[in-house]
Amino acid sequence: MLAKTTSVAIIGTDARLVEVEVNQSSGVPTFAIVGLPTKSVREAEHRTWSALAAAGEELKRSKIVANLAPGGLRKEGTHFDLALAIGVLCAHEKIAPDRIEGWMFLGELALDGSVRAVRGTLAAAMECRRAELRGLICPTGNAAEASLVDGLEVVPVSDLGECIRILKGAAEPAPIAEYEAACYDEGEDLREVRGHPQAKTAIEVAAAGGHHLLLVGPPGSGKSMLARRLATVLPAMDTEEALEVTRIHSVAGLLPEGSSLVSQRPFRRPHHHISLSGLVGGGTGVAHPGEISLAHHGILFLDEIALYGGYILDSLRTPLEEGMVRIARAGGVISYPCRFSLVGAMNPCPCGYQDDSIRNCTCSERQLSAYQSKLSGPLLDRFDLQSTMIRLTRRELMSEPAGETSVEVRKRVEAARAIQMERYGSSLITNASASKRMLDTAMYLTPAAKIELSTAIDGLGLSGRGVDRVVRVSRTFADLAAKESIAAEHVSQAIYMRTQHAGPGVAA
């Protein structure tokens, strides 16, 4: 008998419907899975038979062929187990076909019959709703995650036996525990950072417009401390952003235990020895999102950025422009979203004390040139804001923290983001990520601002990208001031922030 169930294949952060066809016939007892399955999928044979036995379903071994269609789509992961097991039961006439029609099945089977949580459940639930299926039957550990998708019936199952009883109408599904959004973390505050008023302004502008920021200063000047505070002045994610971030972390298998929703903006800080696949995604075997995708709608902080491999850093150039990384694999191209704010921190020289007020720099010109050339011109050109942080004086170090709190700064950032949402029609688009056409409609440069920009083009030799970046930052300064037009002072502030750290290889 031929039976059909439905599951999904996870491609990048998306899911595609997969029809699981199970045919049972007489012959030498075998269990063949076809349709471009990886080893993890083919191993479902052993898990399926053991789980069926544990559920009390002793079936006569026969010839079984399971086809995962479409056949040209590579199938990875262990989440096909539940669909295969239900298909085998239906093919043996243990479950009526109409009882499984319209349901999507997702889950890994343990040898004792329990159903384990899997990656990518949120993406699967979105595809289930898009395909207008009846609902999703998934592991209890993934049910709250799947329930984030409105208008979708989700049935949690803890073991195969429970799933069978529910499908036969002998049991009712258990209620789904409601997810709890995490509270906003107020553990760190911008007010704790002493001094550095210009760097704090850069932090505010970066948060308001989604711009990339480079912090340069001697060891202990507070670069890392300030970068961490950027997360505290960013506005909270809305529902659409939270679902996008959660979907990426779900596919990566990184959802925190007991949590179904990533409610805070990510702050990723990879080590400088990270591999290329670890940073941009991919890898051997099952593909995975990289750090740049895990930082989607958040911050990617590269501390001591000059220590990262040159090819590693240059791999960021295209994702920074497009907000998407595309990885070519044998089975096709996998895409991961990666719209994030890049924050880099570096010393001014190898010893760290160039232009320091107390310690002398011991670096030769050759060492200095080699160190600063580790960041290519095209990459540096993508930093909208650059801030030089100097050693604090004794008075500043001994004084009580002063200045605005993260809450106060965040209010201005939220107001600027609200202006951008109204302008671009989406909370996902900022001044930094808006298309050129969108930006052109929002420029509103005053005559004095145009003169200021023209002077900078001639005097500083700004490139085409440089002009574009200055205009975007100018627009953010105007939004923070709640001004419709970009004034000359906004342009001059943007130019200063872009060219504040001028060294070998730094592009205007």
Secondary structure by P-SEA (a helix, b strand, c coil): cbbbbbbbbbcccbbbbbbbbbbbbcccbbbbbccccccccccaaaaaaaaaaaacccccccbbbbbccccccccccccaaaaaaaaaaaaaccccccccccbbbbbbbcccbbbbbbcaaaaaaaaaaaacccbbbbcccccccccccccbbbbbbccaaaaaaaaaccccccbbbbbbcccccccccccccccaaaaaaaaaaaaacbbbbbbbbcccccaaaaaaacccccccccaaaaaaaaaaaaaacccccccccccccbbbbbcccccccccccccccbbbbccccccccbbbbbcccccccccccccaaaaaaccbbbbbccccbbbbbbbbbbbbbbccccccccccccccccccaaaaaaaaacccaaaaaaccbbbbbccccccccccccccccaaaaaaaaaaaaaaaaaaccccccccccccaaaaaacccccaaaaaaaaaaaaaccccaaaaaaaaaaaaaaaaaaccccccaaaaaaaaaaacccccccccc
